[in-house]
Amino acid sequence: MDRKKIISTFRKLHKWPGVAITLFAIHFAFSGIIMNHRSLFSGVDISRKWLPKSYEYKNWNQATVRGGFNLNKDSLLIFGNIGIWIKTTNNYIDYNQGFPAGIDNRKINQVVRFHDQLVAATQFRLYRRAIHSACWEAVPMALPEQRMVDLFKKQDTLMILTRDFLIKTPDLNHFSTITLPPPEGYFKKAGLFNTLWELHSGELFGIVGKLLVDILGIVTIALSITGLFHFFLPKLIKRKKKLTGSSGKLPHAFSLNLKLHNLVGYVFAIFLIINTTAGIFLRPPLLIPIIDKSVGILPGSHLDTDNPWHDKLRKGLWNQQTGNYVFSTADGFYQAEEKLCSTLVKIHSQPPVSLMGCNVFESLGASKYLAGSFSGMYIWDTFSGESVDFFTGNGYEASSGMARPVSNHMVAGYIKDLKNREWIFDYNKGLSEKYTGETWDMPETIKFKSPISLWNFALEIHTGRVLEPFLGFFYLLYIPFAGLSVLIVLISGFMIWLLPNRRGKSVNPKQSLTL
């Protein structure tokens, strides 16, 4: 095949997939920029009534409730993605006063009683409130940009778990930050998934990297719009000339638009190709082969840290009977001695936990724990190593080969009340009591006051989950299909520029990156 035919083929690959994928590429870019600045957009919400029916809360589904406990015999405090509410015999009381505006600012990961007050861990801050006071108050802390994931108590000390550190405080005024010791056999490396995630968001290179990815988002929008103009302007020029006898300034606009499209494309093509390639591996099915792979850490990057638990901590407990800590991490469950001086020991036999992390983790005695996630819920005995299915009573046996990544019981939350009733909150099915199947009506007031955050909506767009109501299971193919289409457009466009220039020829504006 000669050079002209090769270039002609690349033109077709650049033109038609480009036209087809343009609007999707713009959605990727806008949503990605929003996702890169969660705290900036945390006060912006979108009513669920504008979204597909699957986004409406039904029977306390979609992690509306993560946990709760009785304040007294007649009132139950519940918390989760809806914030904090108090359920009484006949009513629900809004208990979110004091949190900043925006549902993202009152997504609650944990609430505990501590001395004579309540302490809540949100996505961004720690808050405290006396039970009968008017509102929550932010607790000043010295660690900004730390995502609070769990709270638990060790005697009279409150332990605050972030994604990176364990923080202890005796009084919510004085804090000690602890970097947990490394696990046994620790080797400094990072998960391939985490590396690609931070590369795709730009976080791998800190604020400079995130700003570069923001620029790539703006570039994607610019290339999409100028590409569409290049596709439609010739038709407008012909129509105007036919009707008026003159094309006016449209040819000049066409030339200027093409020069801008080409210049921006040439400069940023390689960066866009790398970013897009990283992105398509962050969702199934391409996610599956990389999920358990590790790679070396790029020196000087955001992952290059002396903290062996960077972005890995999820849940924690202090077991008074055994005198040790147990932590749920992205690498499994580990136990640590009281002084936190020795290496952490991975527990030999573990219950299954989904990639999304452990949602329920409670002590049931000296060696037993309740561990729940999207992979189900299990009564786990660390002494015997046995994991018993919470719902069926059967022992857990690991699947061989490829297995479904989630369970039929996608456990998002759990409450055991004073009457020993056990309430399970399934992400899809919602609420049911373990033995009776009983549920609670979900008031319209709570639904109305629980919109979706702009950040979460952007995430649904960026991952393609917003298409699930229309495509069903096939929505999983959206990211690889769209990503490969974008790569075809980028690579073909770059080759159209590269091939003529390898022979030292200048690029004819009328024959360059044509959409």
C-alpha positions as CSV (number, residue, x, y, z in Angstrom):
1,M,0.0,0.0,0.0
2,D,1.5,3.4,-1.0
3,R,1.8,6.4,1.2
4,K,-1.3,8.1,-0.3
5,K,-3.5,5.1,0.4
6,I,-2.1,4.8,3.9
7,I,-2.9,8.5,4.6
8,S,-6.4,8.1,3.0
9,T,-7.1,5.2,5.4
10,F,-6.0,7.2,8.4
11,R,-8.2,10.1,7.2
12,K,-11.3,7.8,7.2
13,L,-10.3,6.4,10.7
14,H,-9.9,10.0,11.9
15,K,-13.1,11.3,10.4
16,W,-16.0,9.0,11.1
17,P,-15.1,7.7,14.5
18,G,-14.3,11.3,15.4
19,V,-17.8,12.5,14.4
20,A,-19.4,9.5,16.3
21,I,-17.4,10.0,19.5
22,T,-17.3,13.8,19.8
23,L,-20.2,14.3,22.2
24,F,-19.0,11.4,24.4
25,A,-15.5,12.9,24.5
26,I,-16.9,16.2,25.6
27,H,-18.8,14.4,28.4
28,F,-15.6,12.6,29.4
29,A,-13.7,15.9,29.6
30,F,-16.3,17.9,31.5
31,S,-16.9,15.2,34.0
32,G,-13.2,14.5,34.5
33,I,-12.5,18.1,35.3
34,I,-15.2,18.1,37.9
35,M,-14.0,14.8,39.4
36,N,-10.5,16.3,39.7
37,H,-11.7,19.0,42.1
38,R,-14.2,17.3,44.4
39,S,-14.0,19.8,47.3
40,L,-14.4,22.7,44.9
41,F,-17.8,21.3,43.7
42,S,-18.9,19.7,46.9
43,G,-21.6,22.3,47.5
44,V,-23.4,21.7,44.1
45,D,-26.2,19.2,44.0
46,I,-28.5,17.8,41.3
47,S,-32.1,16.7,42.0
48,R,-32.6,13.0,41.4
49,K,-35.9,13.6,39.7
50,W,-33.8,14.8,36.6
51,L,-32.0,11.4,36.4
52,P,-33.1,7.9,35.3
53,K,-35.5,6.1,37.7
54,S,-32.7,3.9,38.8
55,Y,-31.1,6.8,40.7
56,E,-34.2,7.3,42.9
57,Y,-33.9,6.0,46.4
58,K,-36.1,3.0,47.0
59,N,-36.2,1.1,50.3
60,W,-33.0,2.7,51.6
61,N,-30.8,1.4,48.8
62,Q,-27.6,2.9,47.2
63,A,-25.8,3.2,50.6
64,T,-28.4,5.6,52.0
65,V,-27.4,4.1,55.4
66,R,-24.0,2.7,56.4
67,G,-24.7,2.2,60.1
68,G,-26.3,3.4,63.2
69,F,-27.0,2.8,66.9
70,N,-29.7,3.5,69.5
71,L,-29.5,6.8,71.3
72,N,-32.0,5.5,73.8
73,K,-34.7,2.8,73.7
74,D,-37.0,4.9,71.5
75,S,-34.6,6.5,69.0
76,L,-32.2,5.2,66.5
77,L,-29.4,7.3,64.9
78,I,-28.8,6.3,61.3
79,F,-26.0,7.7,59.0
80,G,-24.7,7.3,55.5
81,N,-25.1,9.0,52.1
82,I,-28.2,10.8,53.3
83,G,-26.3,12.4,56.2
84,I,-27.5,11.8,59.8
85,W,-31.1,11.3,60.8
86,I,-32.8,10.1,64.1
87,K,-35.5,7.5,63.7
88,T,-38.2,7.5,66.3
89,T,-41.2,5.3,66.7
90,N,-43.3,7.6,64.4
91,N,-41.0,10.1,62.8
92,Y,-37.6,10.9,61.3
93,I,-35.7,13.9,62.6
94,D,-33.2,15.8,60.4
95,Y,-29.9,15.8,62.4
96,N,-27.6,17.5,59.8
97,Q,-27.6,21.0,61.2
98,G,-24.1,22.5,61.0
99,F,-22.8,20.6,58.0
100,P,-21.8,22.8,55.0
101,A,-24.2,23.0,52.0
102,G,-24.1,20.2,49.6
103,I,-24.9,16.5,50.0
104,D,-21.2,15.6,49.4
105,N,-20.4,17.5,52.6
106,R,-22.7,15.3,54.7
107,K,-21.8,11.8,53.4
108,I,-21.0,10.1,56.7
109,N,-18.5,7.3,56.9
110,Q,-18.9,6.7,60.7
111,V,-20.5,8.1,63.9
112,V,-19.5,7.1,67.4
113,R,-20.3,8.2,71.0
114,F,-17.3,9.7,72.6
115,H,-17.5,10.8,76.2
116,D,-20.6,13.0,76.4
117,Q,-20.9,13.8,72.7
118,L,-21.2,12.4,69.2
119,V,-18.3,12.4,66.7
120,A,-18.9,12.1,62.9
121,A,-16.4,11.4,60.1
122,T,-17.5,12.9,56.8
123,Q,-15.6,12.7,53.4
124,F,-13.7,15.9,54.3
125,R,-13.8,16.8,57.9
126,L,-14.4,15.6,61.5
127,Y,-17.4,17.0,63.4
128,R,-18.7,16.8,67.0
129,R,-22.0,17.5,68.6
130,A,-23.5,17.2,72.0
131,I,-26.7,15.0,71.6
132,H,-29.1,17.8,72.5
133,S,-27.1,20.7,71.0
134,A,-28.3,22.7,68.0
135,C,-25.7,21.8,65.4
136,W,-22.5,20.0,64.5
137,E,-19.2,21.8,64.9
138,A,-16.1,21.1,62.8
139,V,-13.1,19.8,64.8
140,P,-9.9,21.7,63.9
141,M,-7.2,19.2,62.9
142,A,-3.6,19.6,61.6
143,L,-4.0,17.2,58.6
144,P,-5.7,18.8,55.6
145,E,-6.7,16.8,52.6
146,Q,-7.1,13.6,54.6
147,R,-10.2,11.5,53.8
148,M,-11.7,10.2,57.1
149,V,-12.8,6.6,56.6
150,D,-13.5,5.2,60.1
151,L,-13.7,6.0,63.8
152,F,-13.3,3.5,66.7
153,K,-12.5,3.7,70.4
154,K,-9.6,2.3,72.4
155,Q,-10.7,2.6,76.0
156,D,-11.0,6.4,76.6
157,T,-9.2,7.3,73.4
158,L,-10.8,8.0,70.0
159,M,-9.0,6.5,67.0
160,I,-9.5,8.3,63.7
161,L,-8.6,6.3,60.6
162,T,-7.8,8.1,57.3
163,R,-6.8,6.6,54.0
164,D,-3.2,7.1,55.1
165,F,-2.8,7.4,58.9
166,L,-4.2,6.5,62.3
167,I,-4.8,9.5,64.5
168,K,-5.5,9.3,68.2
169,T,-7.1,11.9,70.5
170,P,-8.1,11.7,74.1
171,D,-10.3,14.9,74.0
172,L,-10.7,16.1,70.4
173,N,-8.3,18.9,71.2
174,H,-4.9,17.1,71.1
175,F,-4.1,14.8,68.2
176,S,-1.2,12.4,67.6
177,T,-0.7,11.1,64.0
178,I,0.7,7.6,63.6
179,T,2.1,6.1,60.4
180,L,1.4,2.4,60.8
181,P,4.5,0.1,60.6
182,P,4.9,-1.8,57.4
183,P,3.5,-5.3,57.0
184,E,5.7,-8.4,57.1
185,G,7.7,-8.8,54.0
186,Y,7.0,-5.3,52.8
187,F,8.4,-4.3,49.5
188,K,8.0,-0.8,48.2
189,K,5.6,-1.1,45.3
190,A,2.2,0.1,44.1
191,G,-0.8,-1.6,42.6
192,L,-1.0,-1.2,38.8
193,F,-4.6,-0.1,39.2
194,N,-3.7,2.7,41.6
195,T,-0.8,3.8,39.4
196,L,-3.1,4.0,36.3
197,W,-5.8,5.7,38.4
198,E,-3.4,8.5,39.6
199,L,-1.9,8.8,36.1
200,H,-5.4,9.2,34.6
201,S,-6.3,11.9,37.1
202,G,-2.9,13.5,37.1
203,E,-2.6,13.0,40.9
204,L,0.5,10.9,40.3
205,F,2.4,14.2,39.7
206,G,0.7,16.2,42.4
207,I,-1.1,19.5,41.7
208,V,1.0,20.1,38.5
209,G,-0.3,16.7,37.2
210,K,-3.9,17.4,38.0
211,L,-3.7,20.8,36.3
212,L,-2.1,19.2,33.2
213,V,-5.1,16.7,33.1
214,D,-7.5,19.6,33.5
215,I,-5.7,21.2,30.5
216,L,-6.1,17.9,28.6
217,G,-9.8,18.1,29.3
218,I,-10.1,21.6,27.9
219,V,-8.0,20.4,24.9
220,T,-10.4,17.5,24.3
221,I,-13.3,19.9,24.3
222,A,-11.5,22.3,21.9
223,L,-10.6,19.5,19.5
224,S,-14.1,18.1,19.6
225,I,-15.7,21.5,18.8
226,T,-13.2,22.5,16.1
227,G,-13.5,19.0,14.6
228,L,-17.2,19.4,14.3
229,F,-16.8,22.8,12.8
230,H,-14.4,21.3,10.3
231,F,-16.9,18.7,9.4
232,F,-19.9,21.0,8.9
233,L,-18.3,24.2,7.7
234,P,-17.8,23.0,4.1
235,K,-21.5,22.2,3.8
236,L,-22.3,25.7,5.2
237,I,-19.9,27.3,2.7
238,K,-21.4,25.5,-0.3
239,R,-25.0,26.4,0.9
240,K,-24.2,30.0,1.4
241,K,-22.4,30.3,-1.9
242,K,-25.3,28.7,-3.7
243,L,-27.9,31.0,-2.0
244,T,-26.0,34.3,-2.1
245,G,-23.3,33.7,-4.7
246,S,-20.6,34.4,-2.2
247,S,-19.2,32.4,0.7
248,G,-18.2,35.6,2.6
249,K,-15.8,35.1,5.5
250,L,-16.6,31.4,6.0
251,P,-13.5,30.2,4.1
252,H,-11.3,32.2,6.4
253,A,-13.1,30.9,9.4
254,F,-12.7,27.4,8.0
255,S,-8.9,27.9,7.6
256,L,-8.4,29.4,11.0
257,N,-10.5,26.7,12.7
258,L,-8.4,24.0,11.0
259,K,-5.1,25.6,11.9
260,L,-6.2,25.7,15.6
261,H,-7.4,22.1,15.5
262,N,-4.2,20.9,14.0
263,L,-1.9,22.9,16.2
264,V,-3.6,21.8,19.4
265,G,-3.8,18.2,18.2
266,Y,-0.1,18.0,17.3
267,V,1.0,19.4,20.6
268,F,-1.2,17.3,22.9
269,A,-1.7,14.1,21.0
270,I,0.8,12.0,22.9
271,F,-0.4,13.2,26.3
272,L,-4.1,12.4,25.3
273,I,-3.1,9.0,24.0
274,I,-1.4,8.1,27.3
275,N,-4.3,9.5,29.4
276,T,-6.9,7.7,27.4
277,T,-5.1,4.4,27.5
278,A,-4.8,4.6,31.3
279,G,-8.5,5.4,31.6
280,I,-9.8,2.3,29.7
281,F,-8.1,0.0,32.2
282,L,-9.9,1.5,35.1
283,R,-13.3,-0.2,34.3
284,P,-14.3,-3.7,33.5
285,P,-13.5,-5.7,31.5
286,L,-10.0,-4.4,31.0
287,L,-9.8,-3.8,34.8
288,I,-10.0,-7.5,35.6
289,P,-6.5,-8.6,34.4
290,I,-4.7,-5.7,36.2
291,I,-6.5,-5.6,39.5
292,D,-4.1,-7.8,41.4
293,K,-0.9,-6.7,39.6
294,S,1.8,-4.5,41.2
295,V,4.5,-2.3,39.7
296,G,7.4,-0.3,40.8
297,I,6.9,3.2,42.1
298,L,7.9,6.1,39.9
299,P,10.5,8.1,41.9
300,G,9.3,11.6,42.9
301,S,5.7,10.8,42.1
302,H,2.7,11.1,44.5
303,L,3.0,7.3,45.2
304,D,6.6,7.7,46.1
305,T,6.1,7.9,49.9
306,D,7.7,6.4,53.0
307,N,4.2,5.6,54.3
308,P,3.6,1.8,53.4
309,W,-0.1,2.3,53.9
310,H,-0.6,5.3,51.6
311,D,-4.2,5.3,50.4
312,K,-4.8,1.7,51.7
313,L,-6.5,2.0,55.1
314,R,-10.3,1.3,55.1
315,K,-11.5,0.1,58.5
316,G,-10.1,-0.5,62.0
317,L,-11.0,-1.9,65.4
318,W,-9.3,-2.3,68.8
319,N,-10.0,-5.7,70.4
320,Q,-9.8,-5.2,74.1
321,Q,-10.0,-9.0,74.8
322,T,-7.0,-9.8,72.6
323,G,-5.1,-6.6,73.1
324,N,-4.5,-5.8,69.4
325,Y,-5.7,-3.8,66.5
326,V,-7.2,-5.3,63.4
327,F,-7.2,-3.2,60.2
328,S,-9.0,-3.7,56.9
329,T,-6.9,-2.4,54.1
330,A,-6.7,-2.5,50.3
331,D,-4.3,-5.4,50.7
332,G,-6.4,-7.4,53.2
333,F,-6.8,-7.7,57.0
334,Y,-3.8,-7.1,59.3
335,Q,-3.4,-7.2,63.0
336,A,-1.1,-5.0,65.1
337,E,0.1,-5.0,68.7
338,E,-0.9,-2.2,71.0
339,K,2.1,0.0,70.8
340,L,2.2,-0.1,67.0
341,C,5.9,-0.6,66.9
342,S,6.2,-4.0,65.3
343,T,5.4,-4.9,61.7
344,L,1.8,-5.6,60.9
345,V,0.9,-9.3,60.5
346,K,-1.5,-10.4,57.7
347,I,-4.1,-12.7,59.1
348,H,-3.7,-16.1,57.6
349,S,-7.3,-16.8,56.4
350,Q,-9.6,-14.0,55.4
351,P,-13.2,-13.4,54.3
352,P,-13.8,-12.0,50.8
353,V,-14.0,-8.3,50.5
354,S,-14.8,-6.5,47.2
355,L,-12.6,-4.0,45.4
356,M,-14.8,-1.2,46.8
357,G,-13.6,-2.0,50.3
358,C,-15.1,-3.2,53.6
359,N,-18.4,-1.5,54.5
360,V,-19.2,-3.3,57.7
361,F,-16.5,-4.3,60.3
362,E,-17.6,-5.1,63.9
363,S,-16.1,-7.2,66.7
364,L,-18.2,-10.2,67.8
365,G,-15.8,-11.3,70.6
366,A,-12.3,-12.4,71.2
367,S,-11.6,-13.8,67.8
368,K,-14.7,-13.2,65.7
369,Y,-15.6,-10.3,63.5
370,L,-18.5,-9.3,61.2
371,A,-17.1,-8.3,57.8
372,G,-19.4,-7.0,55.1
373,S,-18.9,-5.6,51.6
374,F,-20.2,-5.9,48.1
375,S,-18.8,-9.5,48.2
376,G,-21.4,-10.4,50.9
377,M,-21.2,-10.5,54.7
378,Y,-19.3,-13.1,56.8
379,I,-18.8,-14.1,60.4
380,W,-15.1,-14.4,60.4
381,D,-13.1,-16.3,63.1
382,T,-9.5,-15.2,63.1
383,F,-8.5,-18.1,65.4
384,S,-9.9,-21.0,63.3
385,G,-9.6,-19.1,60.0
386,E,-13.3,-20.0,59.2
387,S,-15.6,-17.5,57.4
388,V,-19.3,-18.4,57.7
389,D,-21.8,-16.7,55.3
390,F,-24.0,-14.4,57.5
391,F,-27.1,-15.1,55.4
392,T,-26.9,-18.9,54.8
393,G,-24.7,-20.2,57.6
394,N,-22.5,-22.0,55.1
395,G,-18.7,-21.9,55.2
396,Y,-17.0,-19.8,52.6
397,E,-15.0,-21.5,49.8
398,A,-13.0,-19.5,47.5
399,S,-14.0,-19.8,43.8
400,S,-11.5,-21.1,41.3
401,G,-10.8,-19.2,38.1
402,M,-12.8,-16.2,37.0
403,A,-15.6,-15.3,39.5
404,R,-18.3,-12.7,39.7
405,P,-16.8,-9.7,41.4
406,V,-19.8,-9.0,43.6
407,S,-22.2,-11.1,45.7
408,N,-26.0,-11.4,45.6
409,H,-25.8,-9.6,48.9
410,M,-24.1,-6.3,48.2
411,V,-23.8,-5.2,51.8
412,A,-23.5,-1.4,52.2
413,G,-24.6,-1.0,55.8
414,Y,-25.6,-2.9,59.0
415,I,-27.3,-2.0,62.3
416,K,-28.0,-4.1,65.3
417,D,-30.6,-2.4,67.6
418,L,-31.4,-2.8,71.3
419,K,-33.9,-5.6,70.5
420,N,-31.1,-7.6,68.7
421,R,-32.8,-7.1,65.4
422,E,-30.3,-7.1,62.6
423,W,-30.9,-4.6,59.8
424,I,-29.0,-5.1,56.5
425,F,-28.8,-2.4,53.9
426,D,-28.1,-3.9,50.5
427,Y,-26.8,-1.5,47.8
428,N,-29.3,-2.7,45.2
429,K,-32.2,-4.3,47.2
430,G,-32.3,-1.9,50.1
431,L,-33.3,-2.6,53.7
432,S,-34.4,-5.9,55.3
433,E,-34.3,-7.4,58.7
434,K,-32.2,-10.6,58.7
435,Y,-34.9,-13.0,60.0
436,T,-38.2,-11.3,59.3
437,G,-37.6,-9.4,56.1
438,E,-39.2,-6.4,57.8
439,T,-38.3,-2.9,56.4
440,W,-39.0,0.8,57.1
441,D,-40.8,3.2,54.8
442,M,-38.5,5.8,53.4
443,P,-40.1,9.2,53.9
444,E,-40.3,11.6,50.9
445,T,-38.7,14.2,53.1
446,I,-35.4,12.3,53.3
447,K,-35.5,11.6,49.5
448,F,-36.1,15.3,48.8
449,K,-33.2,16.3,51.1
450,S,-30.9,13.8,49.6
451,P,-30.0,14.8,46.0
452,I,-27.0,13.5,44.2
453,S,-23.8,15.6,44.3
454,L,-22.4,17.1,41.1
455,W,-19.2,15.1,41.8
456,N,-21.1,11.8,42.0
457,F,-23.1,12.6,38.9
458,A,-19.9,13.4,37.0
459,L,-18.6,10.0,38.2
460,E,-21.6,8.3,36.8
461,I,-21.1,10.0,33.5
462,H,-17.4,9.4,33.4
463,T,-17.7,5.7,34.1
464,G,-20.7,5.1,31.9
465,R,-22.9,3.9,34.7
466,V,-25.5,6.5,33.8
467,L,-26.1,4.3,30.7
468,E,-26.9,1.2,32.6
469,P,-30.7,1.8,32.7
470,F,-30.7,2.0,28.9
471,L,-28.0,-0.6,28.0
472,G,-28.3,-3.0,30.9
473,F,-25.2,-5.2,31.4
474,F,-23.8,-4.0,28.1
475,Y,-23.0,-0.6,29.6
476,L,-19.7,-2.2,30.8
477,L,-18.6,-2.2,27.2
478,Y,-19.1,1.6,26.9
479,I,-15.7,2.6,28.4
480,P,-13.5,0.2,26.3
481,F,-15.5,1.0,23.1
482,A,-15.4,4.7,23.6
483,G,-11.8,4.7,24.8
484,L,-10.6,2.6,21.8
485,S,-12.6,5.0,19.5
486,V,-10.8,8.0,21.0
487,L,-7.5,6.2,20.6
488,I,-8.2,5.5,16.9
489,V,-9.1,9.2,16.3
490,L,-6.0,10.4,18.2
491,I,-3.5,8.0,16.6
492,S,-4.9,8.4,13.1
493,G,-4.8,12.1,13.4
494,F,-1.2,12.1,14.6
495,M,-0.2,9.8,11.8
496,I,-1.8,12.1,9.2
497,W,0.5,14.8,10.5
498,L,3.6,12.6,10.9
499,L,3.7,10.8,7.5
500,P,3.9,13.9,5.3
501,N,6.4,15.5,7.6
502,R,8.8,12.5,7.6
503,R,9.5,13.5,4.0
504,G,10.0,17.1,4.9
505,K,6.7,18.2,3.2
506,S,4.6,20.9,4.7
507,V,1.0,20.0,5.6
508,N,-1.7,21.3,3.3
509,P,-4.4,22.7,5.6
510,K,-7.0,21.3,3.3
511,Q,-5.5,17.8,3.6
512,S,-4.6,17.6,7.3
513,L,-6.6,16.6,10.3
514,T,-9.9,16.4,8.6
515,L,-13.0,15.4,10.5
